[in-house]
Amino acid sequence: MDLNYTAQDLEFRDTVRTYLEANLPKDLQHKVLNHKRLSREDLVRWHKIVAQQGWVGTGWPVEYGGTGWSAVQRHIWEEECASAGTPPILPFGVNMVAPVIMAFGNEAQKRHYLPRILSCEDWWCQGYSEPGSGSDLASLKTRAEREGDHYIVNGQKTWTTLGQHADMIFCLVRTDTGVRKQEGISFLLIDMHTPGITVRPIIMLDEDHEVNEVFFDNVKVPVENLIGEENKGWTYAKYLLGHERTNIAAVGRAKRELSFLKRVAAEQHKNGAPLIDDPVFASKVASLEIELMALEMTVLRVISMDSAKRGPGPEASMLKVKGTEIQQWLTELMVEAVGPYGLPFDPDYLHGGHEHSAAGDDDAAPLAGYYFNYRKTSIYGGSNEIQKNIITQMILGL
């Protein structure tokens, strides 16, 4: 896509490419480009490398340690990172709770938490969903009752991504049961090492430990860990979800995976010719690429709004819906391209236990698990059905 970058933008892109070539460890790059699984150490290692450069808070204001980059520069950074095959900078601290702390936290909270997020001294996870409270998040039941200078928290959260590694969790809790359900919620920052917290793994279909249940049994949380005002947490939660949904679009990663799809399809054959030359399959790839181009331009417009000091609005729901549909479409076409070669499951290879897949096709080995894992994207961050309701009400006015 020709984005008509200015000379300054092109210079910035060259700077980013030079940095990535010099600083991205080859073993991490190999894992990402070959769809292998990343460990906690892998993710922290890359975060700290970028932190040394001062480039973790790409969307943060300079006064909090951010880069001060423009929307286009942030887009270039994300695109170049995806193209190069960097591990992700996990969003839970940098892109989700940090904007809430900046917007609604007090000065003491900003001074304490923001530097620790930038340095990855604290690994954050999200405490939103509960059994029976997913898309209808306002129905959550985890209670926080104030006793002097502490809250006592009891309840359960579920689908807590990478919570087994976390030092901190930002958590929605019910502090008032006598009002409309949205009005009795508060936003707490909770130390995961506090007595009374139990993390129980949920092992997924691909045998990966990615998500968890988190139980709170009389957990004492200092009142100073409350963000903003008591019972105003629903406002802060919606603000956070806007940032999460914008980032879920993941255009740069989708463009990298589109290139992977084209390469795999060029290597597979149908009726003696490369699959990518088959008119039916080629039309599917072309349709996907057109949708991805349109999504990229929409992301740039939404990010530009945020740069103008306007937080993500209902447009973020559009990005979430279309971005996740494209990601799922990509995995579907990948599995279609490799056909039966995607059937063998080799978890030892995915974890780096041996260099090549026992099934004999390194490209195909991760794709079935990749496909199944990406079924989740249309659910987390607020299901796509809920996002369509938001679009209908807030954009179309229906």
GIQUIRA-V468696 format. One record per pair of residues at least 24 apart in sequence whose ideal C-beta (glycine too) atoms are under 10 Angstrom apart, sorted by the first residue. I is the first residue (numbers start at 0). J is the second residue. D is the distance in Angstrom with one decimal. If there is no record, write none. Layout:
I&J&D  I&J&D
//
This chain:
0&78&9.8  0&254&8.7  0&288&9.5  0&291&8.9  0&292&5.5  0&295&6.4  0&296&8.2  2&71&7.6  2&74&8.1  2&75&8.9  2&78&9.5  2&295&8.3  2&296&8.4  2&299&7.8  4&71&7.2  4&74&9.9  4&75&7.8  5&71&8.2  7&69&9.4  7&71&9.4  7&72&9.1  8&69&8.5  8&71&5.6  8&72&7.1  8&74&9.4  8&75&6.6  9&75&9.1  11&68&8.3  11&69&9.0  11&71&8.5  11&72&5.5  11&75&6.1  11&76&8.5  11&79&9.7  12&71&9.7  12&72&8.8  12&75&5.0  12&76&8.9  12&78&8.6  12&79&6.6  13&79&9.8  14&72&9.9  14&75&9.5  14&76&9.9  14&79&9.7  15&54&8.7  15&72&8.7  15&75&6.3  15&76&5.8  15&77&9.9  15&78&9.0  15&79&4.6  15&80&8.0  15&83&8.9  16&75&9.5  16&79&5.9  16&82&8.8  16&83&7.7  18&48&9.9  18&49&9.2  18&52&6.7  18&54&8.0  18&76&9.7  18&79&8.9  18&83&9.7  19&49&9.9  19&76&9.5  19&79&6.2  19&80&6.9  19&82&8.7  19&83&4.5  19&84&9.1  19&85&6.8  20&83&7.7  22&48&5.7  22&49&8.1  22&51&8.7  22&52&7.4  22&83&10.0  22&85&9.4  23&48&8.0  23&49&9.7  23&80&8.6  23&83&5.7  23&84&7.4  23&85&5.7  23&86&9.0  24&48&7.7  24&85&9.5  24&86&9.4  25&84&9.7  26&351&8.7  27&84&7.9  27&85&7.2  27&86&5.6  28&83&6.8  28&84&4.4  28&85&7.2  28&86&8.8  29&84&7.9  29&351&9.1  29&354&9.7  30&84&8.3  30&86&7.6  30&349&9.4  30&350&9.8  30&351&6.9  31&80&9.6  31&81&9.0  31&83&8.6  31&84&4.1  31&85&6.6  31&86&5.9  31&87&8.7  31&252&9.4  31&255&8.8  32&82&9.9  32&83&8.8  32&84&4.1  32&85&10.0  32&255&8.1  32&259&8.0  33&84&8.8  33&259&9.6  33&348&9.3  33&349&9.2  33&351&9.7  33&356&9.7  33&361&6.5  33&362&7.9  33&364&8.8  33&365&7.4  34&256&9.1  34&259&8.4  34&333&9.4  34&349&7.6  34&361&9.3  34&362&8.4  34&364&8.1  34&365&3.7  34&366&7.3  34&368&8.5  34&369&5.8  35&348&7.6  35&349&5.5  35&350&7.3  35&351&5.9  35&361&9.6  35&364&9.3  35&365&7.0  36&205&9.3  36&207&6.6  36&208&10.0  36&209&9.2  36&346&8.5  36&348&9.8  36&349&5.0  36&350&5.4  36&351&7.6  36&365&8.6  36&368&9.2  37&86&5.4  37&87&8.3  37&350&9.8  37&351&9.6  38&86&9.8  38&164&9.4  38&350&8.3  38&351&8.6  39&122&7.7  39&161&7.7  39&163&8.6  39&164&4.7  39&165&10.0  40&164&9.8  41&86&5.7  41&351&9.6  42&86&5.5  42&87&7.3  42&88&8.3  42&89&6.1  42&119&8.5  42&122&8.6  42&161&8.4  42&164&8.5  43&86&9.4  43&89&9.2  43&119&5.5  43&120&9.9  43&122&7.4  43&164&8.7  44&86&8.0  44&119&9.3  45&80&9.5  45&85&6.2  45&86&4.3  45&87&8.2  45&88&7.4  45&89&9.9  45&119&9.4  46&86&8.1  46&87&9.2  46&88&5.7  46&89&7.3  46&92&9.2  46&93&8.6  46&116&9.9  46&117&9.1  46&118&8.4  46&119&4.3  46&122&9.2  47&118&7.3  47&119&5.7  47&120&9.6  48&85&9.2  48&86&9.7  49&76&9.8  49&80&8.9  49&85&8.3  49&86&9.7  49&88&6.5  49&117&9.7  49&119&9.3  50&88&9.2  50&116&9.8  50&117&5.9  50&118&5.5  50&119&6.4  50&120&9.7  51&118&9.4  53&117&8.5  54&80&9.7  54&88&9.1  55&88&6.1  55&92&9.3  55&93&6.0  55&97&9.9  55&116&8.1  55&117&5.2  55&118&8.3  55&119&8.0  56&88&9.5  56&93&6.4  56&94&9.2  56&97&7.4  56&101&9.9  56&113&8.3  56&116&8.1  56&117&5.8  57&88&8.4  57&93&8.3  57&94&9.0  58&93&8.3  58&94&7.1  58&97&9.0  58&98&7.8  58&242&8.4  58&245&9.4  58&246&9.3  58&302&8.1  58&305&7.3  58&306&8.5  59&93&8.0  59&94&9.5  59&97&6.9  59&98&8.3  59&101&7.4  59&113&8.0  59&116&9.3  59&117&8.1  60&101&7.3  62&101&9.5  62&109&9.7  62&113&10.0  63&97&8.0  63&100&9.0  63&101&6.1  63&109&7.0  63&110&9.8  63&113&5.2  63&114&8.7  63&116&9.5  63&117&8.3  64&97&9.8  64&113&6.5  64&114&6.6  64&116&9.0  64&117&5.1  64&118&9.3  65&93&9.7  65&97&9.3  65&101&9.4  65&113&9.3  65&117&8.5  68&306&9.2  69&302&9.1  69&303&8.5  69&306&6.6  70&298&9.2  70&299&6.3  70&300&8.8  70&301&8.9  70&302&4.1  70&303&4.5  70&304&8.7  70&305&7.4  70&306&4.8  70&307&9.1  71&299&7.1  71&302&8.6  71&303&8.3  71&306&9.4  73&299&9.5  73&302&6.5  73&305&9.6  73&306&8.6  74&250&7.9  74&251&8.0  74&295&8.1  74&298&7.3  74&299&5.9  74&302&6.8  74&303&9.7  75&251&9.3  76&251&8.7  77&246&9.1  77&248&10.0  77&249&8.4  77&250&7.3  77&251&4.4  77&252&8.4  77&254&9.9  77&298&9.3  77&302&9.8  78&250&7.3  78&251&4.2  78&252&9.4  78&254&6.8  78&255&8.8  78&295&8.7  79&251&7.7  80&251&6.5  80&252&8.9  80&255&9.4  81&249&7.9  81&250&8.1  81&251&3.2  81&252&4.7  81&253&8.2  81&254&6.5  81&255&4.6  81&256&8.7  81&258&10.0  82&251&7.0  82&252&9.5  82&254&7.3  82&255&5.7  82&258&8.2  83&251&9.9  83&255&8.8  84&252&9.9  84&255&7.3  85&251&9.8  87&246&9.8  87&249&8.9  87&252&8.1  88&119&8.9  89&119&8.6  89&122&7.5  89&123&7.8  89&124&9.2  89&160&8.8  89&161&7.2  89&164&9.5  89&165&10.0  90&123&9.1  90&125&9.2  90&160&9.6  90&242&8.2  90&243&6.8  90&246&5.4  90&247&8.7  91&116&9.2  91&121&10.0  91&122&8.0  91&123&4.2  91&124&5.7  91&125&5.6  91&159&9.9  91&160&7.4  91&161&7.8  91&162&9.6  91&165&8.0  91&167&9.0  91&168&8.9  91&169&7.8  91&239&10.0  91&243&9.0  92&116&4.1  92&117&8.6  92&119&7.8  92&120&9.8  92&121&6.6  92&122&7.3  92&123&3.9  92&124&9.1  92&165&9.5  92&166&9.6  92&167&7.9  92&169&8.9  93&117&7.7  93&119&9.1  93&123&8.7  93&242&9.9  93&246&9.5  94&239&9.2  94&242&5.6  94&243&7.2  94&245&8.4  94&246&5.2  95&123&7.6  95&124&9.9  95&125&6.6  95&127&10.0  95&169&7.4  95&238&10.0  95&239&5.4  95&240&8.6  95&242&6.0  95&243&5.5  95&246&8.2  95&380&9.9  96&121&9.7  96&123&5.7  96&124&9.6  96&125&8.0  96&167&8.1  96&168&9.3  96&169&4.4  96&186&9.2  96&188&7.5  96&226&8.6  96&235&9.7  96&239&7.0  96&242&9.5  97&123&8.8  97&169&9.9  97&239&9.7  97&242&8.9  98&235&9.8  98&238&7.1  98&239&6.9  98&241&8.8  98&242&5.2  98&243&9.7  98&305&9.5  98&310&7.8  98&311&9.2  99&169&7.3  99&186&7.0  99&188&9.5  99&226&6.2  99&227&8.5  99&232&9.7  99&234&9.9  99&235&5.2  99&236&8.5  99&238&6.1  99&239&5.1  99&242&8.3  100&169&8.9  100&186&9.9  100&188&8.2  100&226&6.8  100&227&9.8  100&235&9.6  102&226&9.4  102&227&8.8  102&234&9.9  102&235&7.8  102&238&6.4  102&239&9.4  102&310&7.6  103&186&7.8  103&226&5.5  103&227&4.1  103&228&8.6  103&231&8.2  103&232&9.5  103&234&8.0  103&235&5.3  103&238&7.6  103&239&9.8  104&186&9.5  104&188&8.8  104&225&9.6  104&226&5.5  104&227&7.3  104&235&9.4  105&223&8.5  105&225&9.5  105&226&8.6  105&227&8.5  107&223&7.3  108&188&7.6  108&223&7.9  108&224&8.1  108&225&9.3  108&226&7.1  108&227&9.7  111&188&9.6  111&223&9.5  112&167&8.0  112&169&9.8  112&188&7.2  112&224&9.7  112&226&9.9  115&166&8.7  115&167&8.6  116&167&9.1  119&166&9.8  120&166&7.9  121&165&8.4  121&166&4.6  121&167&5.0  121&188&9.7  121&190&9.2  121&191&9.5  122&161&7.6  122&162&9.5  122&164&5.3  122&165&5.0  122&166&5.0  122&167&7.3  122&168&9.9  122&191&8.7  123&161&9.3  123&162&9.7  123&164&9.9  123&165&6.2  123&166&7.4  123&167&5.0  123&168&7.0  123&169&6.6  123&188&8.9  123&191&9.2  124&156&9.0  124&159&5.3  124&160&6.4  124&161&6.0  124&162&4.3  124&163&8.8  124&164&7.9  124&165&3.9  124&166&8.9  124&167&7.5  124&168&5.0  124&169&8.0  124&170&9.4  124&189&10.0  124&191&7.4  124&198&9.2  124&210&9.8  124&211&8.2  124&213&7.9  125&156&8.3  125&158&8.9  125&159&6.7  125&160&6.8  125&161&9.5  125&162&8.4  125&165&9.2  125&168&7.1  125&169&6.3  125&170&8.3  125&171&9.3  125&239&8.5  125&243&8.3  125&379&9.4  125&380&9.8  126&152&9.7  126&154&9.3  126&155&9.7  126&156&4.4  126&157&9.5  126&159&6.5  126&162&8.3  126&165&9.6  126&167&9.9  126&168&4.6  126&169&6.4  126&170&3.5  126&171&6.6  126&172&8.3  126&186&9.9  126&187&8.4  126&188&9.9  126&189&7.2  126&191&9.6  126&213&6.4  126&215&8.8  127&156&7.2  127&157&9.5  127&158&8.6  127&159&8.8  127&168&9.9  127&169&8.5  127&170&7.9  127&171&5.6  127&236&7.2  127&239&8.7  127&240&8.4  127&243&9.5  127&379&9.5  127&380&9.5  127&381&9.4  128&155&9.9  128&156&6.5  128&157&5.5  128&158&4.8  128&159&7.8  128&171&9.4  128&210&9.6  128&378&9.6  128&379&8.2  129&154&7.0  129&155&5.9  129&156&5.7  129&157&6.0  129&158&9.1  129&171&8.9  129&212&9.6  129&213&9.7  130&154&9.9  130&155&6.4  130&156&9.0  130&157&5.6  130&158&9.6  130&212&8.3  131&155&9.9  131&157&9.4  132&156&9.3  132&157&8.9  132&171&9.2  132&180&9.9  133&157&8.4  133&158&7.7  133&378&7.5  133&379&8.9  133&381&8.7  133&382&7.3  133&385&9.2  134&378&8.0  134&381&6.2  134&382&4.6  134&383&9.6  134&384&7.2  134&385&4.6  134&386&9.4  134&388&9.5  135&180&9.1  135&382&9.9  135&385&8.4  136&171&7.2  136&180&9.6  136&181&9.3  136&184&8.8  136&233&8.6  136&236&7.1  136&237&9.5  136&240&8.6  136&381&7.7  136&385&9.1  137&171&9.1  137&173&9.7  137&179&8.7  137&180&4.6  137&181&4.8  137&182&9.2  137&183&9.2  137&184&7.0  137&233&6.6  137&236&8.8  138&173&9.6  138&180&6.2  138&181&9.8  139&170&9.6  139&171&5.7  139&172&7.7  139&173&6.2  139&180&8.3  139&183&9.8  139&184&7.0  139&232&9.9  139&236&9.7  140&172&9.4  140&173&6.4  140&176&9.3  141&170&7.2  141&171&7.4  141&172&5.1  141&173&6.4  141&184&9.6  141&187&9.6  141&213&9.5  141&214&9.8  141&215&6.5  141&218&10.0  142&172&6.6  142&173&5.3  142&174&7.8  142&176&8.1  142&215&8.9  143&170&8.4  143&171&9.6  143&172&3.8  143&173&6.9  143&174&5.2  143&175&9.9  143&184&9.6  143&185&6.3  143&187&6.3  143&189&9.5  143&215&8.9  143&218&8.9  143&220&7.0  143&222&10.0  143&225&8.9  143&229&9.0  143&232&9.8  144&172&9.4  144&173&9.5  144&174&7.6  144&217&9.9  145&174&7.4  145&185&9.7  145&220&9.9  145&222&6.9  145&225&9.3  145&229&7.9  146&219&8.3  146&222&9.6  147&222&8.3  148&219&9.7  148&221&6.5  148&222&5.2  148&223&7.9  149&218&9.4  149&219&4.7  149&220&6.2  149&221&5.9  149&222&6.4  149&223&9.6  149&224&9.3  150&174&7.6  150&185&8.1  150&187&6.6  150&189&9.1  150&218&8.4  150&219&7.5  150&220&4.6  150&221&8.0  150&222&6.5  150&224&8.0  150&225&7.5  150&229&9.3  151&195&9.1  151&215&9.1  151&216&9.9  151&217&5.7  151&218&7.1  151&219&6.3  151&220&7.9  152&187&7.2  152&189&6.9  152&193&8.9  152&195&7.9  152&196&8.9  152&215&4.5  152&216&8.8  152&217&7.8  152&218&4.3  152&219&8.0  152&220&5.7  153&195&8.6  153&214&9.0  153&215&5.6  153&216&6.4  153&217&6.2  153&218&7.4  154&213&9.2  154&214&7.9  154&215&5.3  154&216&9.1  154&218&9.3  155&197&9.5  155&199&9.5  155&212&6.4  155&213&7.0  155&214&5.3  155&215&7.1  155&216&9.7  156&198&9.9  156&211&8.5  156&212&7.2  156&213&4.5  156&214&8.2  156&215&7.8  157&199&9.4  157&201&7.6  157&210&7.8  157&211&7.8  157&212&4.9  157&213&7.5  157&214&9.7  158&201&7.3  158&209&9.4  158&210&5.0  158&211&7.9  158&212&8.2  158&213&9.7  158&375&8.5  158&378&8.7  158&379&7.1  159&191&9.8  159&198&7.6  159&199&9.7  159&201&8.7  159&209&9.8  159&210&6.3  159&211&4.6  159&212&7.1  159&213&4.9  160&209&6.2  160&210&5.5  160&211&7.9  160&375&9.5  160&379&7.9  161&208&9.0  161&209&6.8  161&210&8.0  161&211&8.0  162&191&7.4  162&196&9.6  162&198&5.4  162&199&9.5  162&200&9.1  162&201&9.8  162&209&9.7  162&210&7.6  162&211&4.2  162&212&8.5  162&213&5.5  163&191&9.5  163&198&5.4  163&199&9.3  163&200&6.5  163&208&6.6  163&209&9.2  163&210&9.2  163&211&5.7  163&213&9.5  164&191&9.1  164&198&9.5  164&211&9.8  165&189&9.8  165&190&9.7  165&191&4.9  165&192&9.5  165&196&9.9  165&198&8.2  165&211&9.1  165&213&8.9  166&190&7.2  166&191&5.7  166&192&7.0  167&191&6.1  167&192&9.1  167&224&9.4  168&193&9.8  168&196&8.3  168&198&9.7  168&213&6.9  168&215&9.5  169&224&9.7  169&226&7.9  169&232&10.0  169&235&9.2  169&236&9.4  169&239&7.8  170&213&8.7  170&215&8.3  170&218&9.6  170&220&8.5  170&224&9.4  170&232&9.2  171&232&5.7  171&233&8.0  171&235&8.8  171&236&5.7  171&239&9.6  172&215&8.6  172&220&8.6  172&225&9.5  172&232&7.5  173&230&9.3  173&232&9.1  174&225&8.9  174&229&5.5  174&230&5.7  174&231&9.9  174&232&7.9  175&229&7.9  175&230&5.2  178&230&7.3  179&233&9.6  180&233&8.6  181&230&9.6  181&232&9.3  181&233&4.5  181&234&8.9  181&236&9.2  181&237&9.3  182&230&6.0  182&231&8.4  182&232&9.6  182&233&7.0  182&234&9.8  183&229&9.4  183&230&5.6  183&232&8.9  183&233&8.6  184&229&9.5  184&230&6.8  184&231&8.2  184&232&4.2  184&233&4.8  184&234&9.2  184&235&9.0  184&236&7.1  185&225&6.1  185&226&8.0  185&227&8.4  185&228&8.1  185&229&5.1  185&230&5.9  185&231&7.3  185&232&4.3  185&233&9.1  185&235&8.9  185&236&9.9  186&224&9.5  186&225&7.2  186&226&4.2  186&227&6.6  186&228&9.4  186&229&9.4  186&230&10.0  186&231&7.8  186&232&3.7  186&233&8.7  186&234&8.8  186&235&4.6  186&236&6.6  186&238&9.8  186&239&8.4  187&218&9.7  187&220&5.6  187&221&9.5  187&222&9.4  187&224&5.6  187&225&5.9  187&226&7.3  187&229&9.9  187&232&8.0  188&220&8.0  188&221&9.3  188&223&9.2  188&224&4.4  188&225&8.0  188&226&6.6  189&213&9.4  189&215&8.0  189&218&6.8  189&219&9.8  189&220&5.3  189&221&9.6  189&224&6.7  190&218&9.1  190&219&9.8  190&220&7.9  190&221&9.1  190&224&8.1  191&218&9.9  193&218&5.3  193&219&6.7  193&220&7.1  193&221&9.9  194&218&7.3  194&219&7.8  195&219&7.5  195&220&9.9  203&368&8.8  203&371&7.8  203&372&7.0  203&375&8.6  204&367&9.7  204&368&7.9  204&371&5.0  204&372&8.0  204&374&8.9  205&344&7.8  205&346&7.9  205&349&8.3  205&365&9.0  205&367&8.0  205&368&3.7  205&369&8.1  205&370&9.3  205&371&5.7  205&372&5.7  206&344&8.0  206&346&5.4  206&349&9.0  206&350&9.8  206&368&8.1  207&346&8.1  207&349&8.2  207&350&9.1  207&368&7.6  207&372&7.4  209&372&7.8  209&375&9.0  210&375&8.6  210&379&9.4  237&310&9.6  237&311&9.9  237&381&9.8  237&389&9.9  238&310&6.1  238&311&8.2  239&310&10.0  239&311&9.8  240&311&8.6  240&315&7.8  240&316&9.1  240&319&9.1  240&380&6.7  240&381&6.1  240&386&9.9  240&389&9.8  241&301&9.6  241&305&8.9  241&310&5.9  241&311&3.4  241&312&6.8  241&313&8.5  241&314&8.9  241&315&4.6  241&316&8.5  241&318&10.0  241&319&9.6  242&305&8.4  242&310&7.6  242&311&5.8  242&315&7.7  243&311&9.0  243&315&8.1  243&319&8.2  243&379&8.6  243&380&5.0  243&381&8.3  244&301&9.7  244&311&7.0  244&313&9.6  244&314&9.2  244&315&4.0  244&316&6.1  244&317&8.8  244&318&6.2  244&319&3.8  244&320&8.8  244&322&8.5  244&323&9.5  244&379&9.9  244&380&5.3  244&381&6.9  244&386&7.3  244&389&9.4  245&298&7.4  245&301&6.1  245&302&7.1  245&304&9.9  245&305&7.5  245&310&9.7  245&311&4.9  245&312&9.9  245&314&8.3  245&315&4.7  245&316&9.7  245&317&10.0  245&318&5.7  245&319&7.8  245&322&9.1  245&380&9.8  246&298&9.6  246&311&9.5  246&315&9.1  246&318&8.8  246&319&9.2  246&322&9.1  246&380&8.8  247&315&8.6  247&318&7.1  247&319&5.0  247&320&9.5  247&322&5.6  247&323&6.3  247&326&8.7  247&376&7.0  247&377&9.9  247&379&7.8  247&380&5.2  247&381&9.5  248&294&6.4  248&295&8.7  248&297&8.3  248&298&5.3  248&301&8.7  248&302&9.9  248&315&8.7  248&317&9.2  248&318&4.2  248&319&6.9  248&320&9.4  248&321&7.3  248&322&3.3  248&323&8.1  248&325&8.4  248&326&8.9  249&294&9.7  249&298&9.4  249&318&9.6  249&322&6.0  249&323&8.7  249&325&8.8  249&326&6.6  249&376&8.8  250&291&7.0  250&292&9.5  250&294&6.0  250&295&4.8  250&296&9.6  250&297&9.2  250&298&5.4  250&299&8.9  250&318&8.9  250&322&7.2  250&325&8.6  251&295&8.9  251&298&9.7  252&322&9.8  252&326&7.9  252&329&9.4  253&287&9.0  253&288&9.8  253&290&9.6  253&291&5.6  253&294&7.8  253&295&8.7  253&322&7.4  253&325&5.5  253&326&6.1  253&328&9.3  253&329&6.3  254&288&9.0  254&291&6.6  254&292&9.3  254&295&7.8  254&329&10.0  255&329&10.0  256&291&9.7  256&325&9.4  256&326&7.9  256&329&5.0  256&330&8.1  256&332&9.6  256&333&7.6  256&369&9.1  257&284&7.8  257&287&6.9  257&288&6.2  257&291&6.4  257&325&9.0  257&328&10.0  257&329&6.5  257&332&9.1  257&333&10.0  259&329&8.7  259&333&7.4  259&336&9.8  259&362&7.9  259&366&9.7  260&284&6.7  260&287&8.2  260&288&9.6  260&328&9.9  260&329&6.2  260&330&9.2  260&332&5.6  260&333&5.5  260&335&9.6  260&336&6.5  260&366&10.0  261&288&9.0  261&332&9.8  261&336&9.3  262&336&9.7  262&362&8.1  263&332&9.2  263&333&6.6  263&336&5.0  263&337&6.3  263&340&9.6  263&360&9.6  263&362&5.5  263&363&7.7  263&366&8.4  264&332&7.9  264&333&8.8  264&335&8.9  264&336&4.6  264&337&9.1  265&336&9.4  266&336&8.8  266&337&9.3  266&360&9.6  266&362&7.7  267&335&9.6  267&336&5.5  267&337&6.5  267&338&7.2  267&340&8.2  267&360&10.0  267&362&9.5  267&363&9.2  269&336&9.8  269&338&9.3  274&335&8.8  274&336&5.9  274&337&9.4  274&338&9.1  275&336&8.4  280&332&7.9  280&335&7.4  280&336&7.5  283&328&8.4  283&331&9.0  283&332&6.0  283&335&8.0  283&336&9.9  284&328&10.0  284&329&9.7  284&332&6.6  284&336&9.2  286&328&8.7  287&324&9.9  287&325&6.7  287&328&5.5  287&329&6.8  287&331&9.5  287&332&6.8  288&325&9.7  290&321&7.1  290&324&7.9  290&325&5.8  290&328&7.8  291&321&9.2  291&322&9.2  291&325&5.6  291&326&9.9  291&328&9.2  291&329&8.7  293&321&8.0  293&325&9.7  294&318&7.2  294&321&5.2  294&322&6.1  294&324&9.3  294&325&6.3  297&321&7.4  297&322&9.3  298&322&8.0  312&389&9.7  312&393&7.4  312&394&8.6  313&386&8.8  313&389&5.4  313&390&6.2  313&391&9.6  313&392&8.1  313&393&3.9  313&394&5.2  313&395&9.6  314&390&8.8  314&393&9.3  314&394&7.5  315&380&9.2  315&381&9.7  315&386&8.6  315&389&8.9  316&380&9.4  316&381&7.6  316&383&8.8  316&385&8.3  316&386&3.9  316&387&7.7  316&388&8.8  316&389&4.5  316&390&5.3  316&391&9.8  316&393&8.0  316&394&8.2  317&386&7.7  317&387&9.4  317&389&9.2  317&390&6.1  317&394&7.7  318&386&9.2  319&376&8.9  319&377&8.8  319&379&9.4  319&380&5.7  319&381&7.0  319&382&9.6  319&383&7.2  319&385&9.7  319&386&5.3  319&389&9.4  319&390&9.9  320&377&7.9  320&381&9.8  320&382&9.7  320&383&4.9  320&384&9.3  320&385&9.8  320&386&4.9  320&387&6.6  320&389&9.6  320&390&7.6  321&383&9.3  321&386&9.7  322&376&8.0  322&377&9.8  322&380&9.8  323&373&8.2  323&374&9.9  323&375&9.0  323&376&3.9  323&377&4.7  323&378&8.7  323&379&8.7  323&380&8.2  323&382&9.8  323&383&6.5  323&386&9.1  324&376&8.6  324&377&7.0  324&383&7.5  325&376&9.6  326&373&5.6  326&376&5.3  326&377&8.8  327&370&8.3  327&373&5.4  327&374&7.0  327&375&9.6  327&376&6.3  327&377&6.5  328&373&9.6  329&369&9.3  329&370&9.4  329&373&8.0  330&366&7.3  330&367&9.3  330&368&9.8  330&369&5.5  330&370&4.2  330&371&8.5  330&372&8.2  330&373&4.7  330&374&8.7  330&376&9.4  331&370&6.7  331&373&8.9  332&370&9.9  333&362&8.9  333&363&8.7  333&365&9.4  333&366&4.9  333&367&9.4  333&369&7.0  333&370&7.0  333&373&9.8  334&363&8.8  334&366&5.4  334&367&6.4  334&369&8.2  334&370&4.9  334&371&9.6  335&366&9.8  335&370&9.8  336&362&9.3  336&363&8.7  336&366&8.5  337&362&7.0  337&363&4.0  337&364&9.3  337&366&5.8  337&367&8.8  338&363&8.5  339&363&9.0  340&364&8.4  340&366&8.4  340&367&9.7  341&365&8.7  341&366&4.5  341&367&4.6  341&368&9.1  341&369&9.0  341&370&7.8  342&366&9.7  342&367&6.5  343&367&8.3  344&368&6.8
//
